[in-house]
Amino acid sequence: MDEAWILVRCICGNSFGSRKASFSSCPRCGSSKGKTQREFESSESLAEAVAASNLPTQIKQEVEARVAAEESRRAAVEQKTRGGPEAIRRIMRQSTRDDGTLTIEALSAELEKEGYDEPSAEHVMGQAEMEGILVRASSDSWSWLQ
């Protein structure tokens, strides 16, 4: 059975955590007169809330700004890497005509439909040709080798 955890705000202004069903006193002043702020399902999430609650306002704002910037950076990296080899190969397969050939125009349209600006269709085709996945069939089409 999972335990419930609570964030308690003491009358002295200190925040601390406790098990929901236990008697708790403030580690700073020893008072047992506190008000429950929130409940948590894990001790890890409680620990983060206690740490955030006890930060001075200016430092809290700086930490929040840094966390937001890091999340934004991670989202940008994830956006760039979402076009990994598997996704690009899937898009290439979707762009392949019934006769087994692939054109820049078809691949470009499919990449755009999937929301990819980078890599370009030309880059994908050139890379696939260099890696031996595609072979040029004509001036504007390629065939799969695999």
C-alpha positions as CSV (number, residue, x, y, z in Angstrom):
1,M,0.0,0.0,0.0
2,D,1.3,3.4,-0.9
3,E,1.8,6.0,1.8
4,A,0.4,9.5,1.5
5,W,2.7,12.4,2.3
6,I,1.8,15.9,3.3
7,L,3.5,19.3,2.9
8,V,3.1,21.2,6.2
9,R,3.6,25.0,6.7
10,C,4.6,25.8,10.3
11,I,3.6,29.0,12.1
12,C,7.3,30.0,12.0
13,G,7.1,30.0,8.2
14,N,9.2,26.8,7.6
15,S,7.8,24.1,5.4
16,F,8.4,20.4,6.0
17,G,7.0,17.1,5.1
18,S,5.4,14.3,7.0
19,R,3.5,11.0,6.6
20,K,-0.2,11.8,6.5
21,A,-1.2,9.6,9.4
22,S,1.7,10.6,11.7
23,F,2.2,13.3,14.3
24,S,4.7,15.8,13.1
25,S,6.5,18.8,14.5
26,C,8.5,21.5,12.8
27,P,12.2,20.6,12.6
28,R,13.1,24.3,12.9
29,C,11.1,25.4,15.9
30,G,9.6,22.2,17.3
31,S,6.0,23.5,17.1
32,S,3.2,21.1,16.2
33,K,1.0,23.9,15.0
34,G,1.2,23.8,11.2
35,K,-1.2,23.8,8.4
36,T,-1.4,21.1,5.7
37,Q,-0.7,22.7,2.3
38,R,-0.8,19.7,-0.1
39,E,-0.8,15.9,-0.3
40,F,1.7,13.9,-2.3
41,E,1.8,10.2,-3.4
42,S,5.6,9.9,-3.2
43,S,8.3,11.0,-0.9
44,E,10.3,12.3,-3.9
45,S,7.6,14.7,-5.0
46,L,7.2,15.8,-1.4
47,A,10.9,16.5,-1.1
48,E,10.9,18.7,-4.2
49,A,7.9,20.6,-2.9
50,V,9.5,21.1,0.6
51,A,12.7,22.4,-1.1
52,A,10.8,24.8,-3.3
53,S,8.6,26.0,-0.4
54,N,11.6,26.9,1.7
55,L,13.5,28.9,-1.0
56,P,13.7,32.6,-0.7
57,T,11.5,34.4,-3.2
58,Q,14.3,35.8,-5.4
59,I,16.2,32.5,-5.5
60,K,12.9,30.7,-6.2
61,Q,12.3,32.9,-9.2
62,E,15.9,32.4,-10.5
63,V,15.5,28.6,-10.1
64,E,12.2,28.6,-11.9
65,A,13.6,30.6,-14.7
66,R,16.6,28.2,-15.1
67,V,14.3,25.2,-15.0
68,A,12.0,26.7,-17.6
69,A,15.1,27.5,-19.8
70,E,16.4,23.9,-19.4
71,E,12.9,22.5,-20.3
72,S,12.8,24.8,-23.4
73,R,16.3,23.6,-24.4
74,R,15.3,20.0,-24.0
75,A,12.2,20.5,-26.0
76,A,14.2,22.1,-28.8
77,V,16.7,19.2,-28.8
78,E,13.8,16.7,-28.7
79,Q,12.2,18.5,-31.7
80,K,15.5,18.2,-33.6
81,T,16.0,14.5,-32.7
82,R,12.5,13.4,-33.3
83,G,13.5,13.0,-36.9
84,G,15.7,10.1,-36.1
85,P,16.6,7.4,-38.6
86,E,13.5,5.3,-37.9
87,A,11.1,8.3,-38.4
88,I,12.9,9.4,-41.6
89,R,12.9,5.9,-43.0
90,R,9.2,5.6,-42.3
91,I,8.5,8.8,-44.1
92,M,10.6,7.7,-47.0
93,R,8.6,4.4,-47.2
94,Q,5.4,6.4,-47.2
95,S,6.7,8.6,-50.0
96,T,7.6,5.6,-52.2
97,R,5.4,5.1,-55.3
98,D,3.8,1.8,-56.2
99,D,6.6,1.1,-58.7
100,G,9.1,1.2,-55.8
101,T,10.7,4.5,-56.7
102,L,11.1,7.6,-54.6
103,T,11.2,11.2,-55.8
104,I,12.4,14.4,-54.1
105,E,9.0,16.0,-54.7
106,A,7.1,13.1,-53.0
107,L,9.5,13.0,-50.0
108,S,9.5,16.7,-49.6
109,A,5.7,16.7,-49.5
110,E,5.6,13.9,-47.0
111,L,8.2,15.6,-44.8
112,E,6.2,18.8,-44.9
113,K,3.0,16.9,-44.1
114,E,4.7,15.4,-41.0
115,G,5.9,18.8,-39.9
116,Y,9.7,18.5,-40.7
117,D,11.6,21.5,-41.8
118,E,15.0,19.8,-41.3
119,P,16.4,17.6,-42.7
120,S,15.4,18.6,-46.3
121,A,14.3,16.0,-48.8
122,E,17.5,16.6,-50.8
123,H,19.6,16.0,-47.7
124,V,17.7,12.8,-46.8
125,M,18.0,11.4,-50.4
126,G,21.7,12.3,-50.6
127,Q,22.5,10.7,-47.2
128,A,20.5,7.5,-48.1
129,E,22.3,7.3,-51.4
130,M,25.7,7.6,-49.7
131,E,24.7,5.0,-47.2
132,G,23.7,2.6,-49.9
133,I,20.0,2.5,-49.0
134,L,18.9,4.1,-52.3
135,V,20.3,4.0,-55.8
136,R,19.5,6.6,-58.4
137,A,17.1,5.2,-61.0
138,S,16.8,8.3,-63.1
139,S,17.5,12.0,-63.0
140,D,14.7,12.6,-60.5
141,S,14.0,9.2,-58.9
142,W,15.6,6.6,-56.6
143,S,15.0,2.9,-56.0
144,W,15.4,1.0,-52.7
145,L,18.4,-1.3,-52.4
146,Q,17.1,-2.9,-49.2
